[in-house]
Amino acid sequence: MIETSMELRSKISTDADLHSDGVQHRYLTIPHSRNDSAWGSILMPISVFKNGEGPTVLLTGGSHGDEYEGPIALMNLVRSLDIRKVSGRVIVIPALNYPAIKTGTRLSPIDGGNMNRTFPGNRNGTVTEMIADYVQRFVLPLCDAVVDIHAGGKMMSFLPCSVIHKLPDEEQMARTVAAAKAFGAPNCLVLEELDAVGMLDTAVEELGKVFVSTELGGGGTASVETIRIAAGGVHDCLVHFGVLAEEPRGSGQTRFLETPKGSFVIADRSGILEAAVEPGQTVEAGMPIAYIHDIDNPVAEPAVYLAPLDGILVHRHVAGLIARGDCLSVIAREIPSP
């Protein structure tokens, strides 16, 4: 049990000892009083592998409950990781937004919380806020690096990518690029976020640590290929950080992409979406990438959305219905390795 002062103590408790050698498969016990369980709690799985001194890597998935590559890859990992090959510590949280994973929803069904917009959290807040606070104050300070597996969920489809951000610190950026290369996804997107406030990404980067994320597939499912990318990337990152004494599985060949100004195409009306381009396809500025049909006016011509720049379509809205203000597509450009 982590010892803290009364002022700093989290309402979340655990019998996992993050500092002891060995393998532990435990739970974070999150208080959740409700109508059908006055003294109830949520038991969120956490695994810890520690073997002597060395780096600490945190692996997370399921920040959004309709993204499955992370939970699948990390549950497979905790069943197979050989502690004898570990030097240092691996902390695994397969379902960071556990309530959302249980219901297959992007946001928590308990409080509507978006785990990846909630950091640094609040020890006295909602369930989502308490989880973010616990990770922020008791897990991230122990870590040298974090690998957080995301996918498109039910509403988005992505070209499989690892994801990093442009960082002002050159040395931290160099370490992050090296980790992304080690992850070995076919593409690495150097992403300019629409809204970086409250993200786990930002919390880790502000501590000066290495953060690598992903966007893998989508459509509310996981494919053989995206699970392979997630599992191989996590394995090879552990090798790269010196935590796992095995050979890398991937080729280490990654194409780097960036999102320049104007990359995000936002729908300005609602209707039925007809895609004209799929993720991975090359586009030229001015070519149609999607149409939105007005179901209340079938004889009207659909609204045409054009590529704002030359590049590669890396994301499109995947659901058949689209609403005004939704992100319709993202176009990226290939760049030399940073």
C-alpha positions, -999 to +999 in steps of 0.1 A: +000+000+000+013+035-009+018+056+022+007+093+018-003+121+041-040+126+049-040+157+028-026+139-003-041+104+002-062+092-027-097+077-021-085+049-044-067+021-026-048-010-037-029-039-022-005-037-052+030-027-040+046-008-069+080-010-052+084-047-045+100-072-068+078-099-083+046-102-103+014-088-089-021-089-105-042-067-083-070-041-084-074-004-078-104-002-055-124+029-064-152+039-041-186+041-059-216+045-037-248+040-056-284+031-052-278-007-054-246-007-034-243+019-006-207+009+002-198-002-033-166+000-052-151-006-086-123-030-089-100-019-118-072-043-128-036-033-125-005-056-130+030-048-118+061-066-129+093-056-111+127-072-112+156-052-096+167-018-107+159-003-141+135+019-160+098+020-153+073+019-182+036+024-178+014+007-204-023+018-207-053+010-229-090+015-227-089+052-220-119+052-243-142+023-239-149+016-275-112+012-284-102-025-281-066-029-294-051-017-261-070-039-237-065-070-260-028-064-264-022-056-227-043-085-214-023-108-236+009-092-223+001-097-186-005-134-192+028-139-211+054-115-197+083-134-183+095-116-151+130-133-155+135-112-187+124-079-170+150-054-157+132-026-139+094-022-137+064-026-160+030-013-148+000-023-169-035-009-167-054-025-196-086-006-191-078+029-178-115+040-181-128+007-167-165+017-165-164+027-202-148-005-213-175-025-195-202-007-216-182-002-248-187+035-247-162+063-254-171+081-221-177+067-187-213+056-182-211+066-145-201+103-148-198+110-186-161+115-181-136+114-210-105+099-193-082+116-219-095+150-211-096+147-173-059+150-162-046+159-136-079+148-121-094+154-087-090+132-056-125+143-044-141+142-078-161+118-099-149+082-106-131+094-138-115+123-120-103+100-091-087+076-115-069+104-133-057+119-100-044+085-088-024+080-120-012+116-120+001+116-084+011+080-077+020+063-109+034+089-134+061+101-110+076+066-110+077+063-147+103+070-173+080+064-202+043+058-210+028+039-240-009+045-243-028+025-269-058+043-287-079+035-317-107+052-337-135+038-316-170+036-330-171+069-348-136+072-365-114+052-388-077+058-388-047+048-408-028+027-382-003+051-366+018+057-336+012+092-324+037+117-308+037+155-305+061+183-313+079+191-280+099+223-273+126+204-254+149+189-281+163+162-259+129+150-248+117+152-285+147+130-296+139+104-269+102+104-280+111+100-317+134+071-309+106+054-289+081+059-318+106+044-342+110+014-318+072+010-316+074+003-353+039+012-365+037+016-403+032+053-397+040+078-370+018+109-369+034+140-353+000+154-343-011+189-336-041+182-312-073+202-315-075+202-277-045+190-256-059+202-223-065+174-198-049+146-219-027+119-204-003+128-232+001+163-219+004+152-183+033+129-191+050+153-215+049+181-189+068+159-165+096+156-191+089+119-198+085+100-230+050+095-243+039+074-273+003+069-282-015+053-312-045+056-334-053+022-348-082+014-371-116+021-357-153+013-364-158+000-329-138-032-334-102-044-336-086-062-366-060-089-367-035-063-381-042-035-356-039-059-327-006-072-342+007-036-344-004-028-308+012-060-294+044-057-314+048-020-306+044-025-269+069-054-269+094-035-289+091-004-268+098-024-237+129-038-255+139-003-265+137+011-230+159-017-217+131-032-196+127-064-216+156-087-226+143-100-259+148-093-296+125-067-313+097-082-334+093-054-359+113-040-387+116-005-371+105+010-404+081+039-399+069+066-422+065+100-404+036+122-411+025+156-397-007+176-396+000+211-410-024+240-406-057+232-423-054+195-419-087+190-401-119+191-422-149+199-401-185+192-412-206+224-413-239+205-417-256+173-406-267+144-427-257+111-442-220+108-449-207+094-482-170+089-481-150+094-513-116+085-499-104+059-474-076+063-449-042+057-465-052+071-499-033+100-514-053+131-521-047+163-539-059+198-528-094+204-543-104+169-549-137+156-533-131+135-502-167+133-489-203+142-495-231+149-469-266+142-481-296+160-466-321+133-458-350+158-455-344+170-490-335+141-513-335+161-545-309+185-532-273+180-543-251+168-515-226+191-499-192+184-513-161+185-491-128+190-508-093+182-497-077+214-483-042+203-492-021+176-509-013+147-486-025+114-472-060+109-456-052+095-421-087+097-406-123+098-416-156+099-397-168+063-400-204+064-388-230+068-415-245+098-398-225+130-392-234+161-373-225+197-378-192+203-360-180+167-363-145+161-376-150+147-411-114+139-421-078+146-413-051+149-440-014+146-432+018+152-451+048+129-452+079+144-435+115+133-430+122+116-397+122+144-370 
